Amino acid sequence: MTGFYNFLDKIKEALESSNFVNTVTYGDITRIDLNKTTNFPLSHFMVNNISYGESTLTYNVSLLCMDIVNESDSDTVDLFVGNDNEHDIFNTQQDVVISVLDNLLLGDLYASKYQLAEGSSTIEPFVDRFENRLAGWVATFDVLIVNDRSCE
């Protein structure tokens, strides 16, 4: 039985394939060093719970994709864009989230039997959620995998 290990590896590989991810972590977010020495942008995921089915397991996952917000030294402030890269972070990190979800819905992960449960996804923006001024997205979704446990 290697389903959990395989699942973690597959999600990690999908995240690492993005040009907008430098670090991938897993587990309790409070154990991650979120100060400026972390190599951002960071993608962090955790399994919240697993629902058991006779032939499938459903993993409920939270995925946080984030980067550090940098303030411009310019005195000019655009009222819409602001004086930082927050919009850029939302754009790039949304791409990371959507890429993983697309992969689970239609891509290689789907073909490998790691499949997004349709209608299970929510994606929510955040700013200043942690000790640095970070911005990004937290996605919560369900992934169906084959229950590979053999009863003997």
Phi, psi and omega in degrees: 000112182231015186305315182293314178301314181298319179299311179301315181297318182295316179295317178300315179298318180297319179292317182294341180284349181279142174287348184255021178228127175255330183224137175239130178230163180222148171109208183291119183298333181290345178272355182270136177281104184261018178280183188292353178278345175293140182277090180278157001291148185243136169243128182231135178224159179211150174267119182280319178194168179231131174259131184270135171227158183303318181246354180224160168239142178246115179268124172267121190239142167247130180237122177249124178240121191211164175210166179279132176280126179250129177276141176282148176281350182293145176281344181283129178237118175279125184295334180273311184276330184088200183235037183209185183258022184302316179299320179299319180295314178301320181294308184291319183284333171297321178300320179298311181299310183297323178299315178295315180296318177298320179298322178285336184267326187220348191261208183298322178297318178300314180296333179271013177074029169247099194238133179291129174284115183301141179081003184263357190265134168230143181228123185233132178283157172214154174218142176059035182278339186235193187290327173269170172279095180252152174223154178165206184229146168242123178249138175237131184203165179251138178238126176270131174229161177289134174283102186270009179285122178264131177275129182245000000 
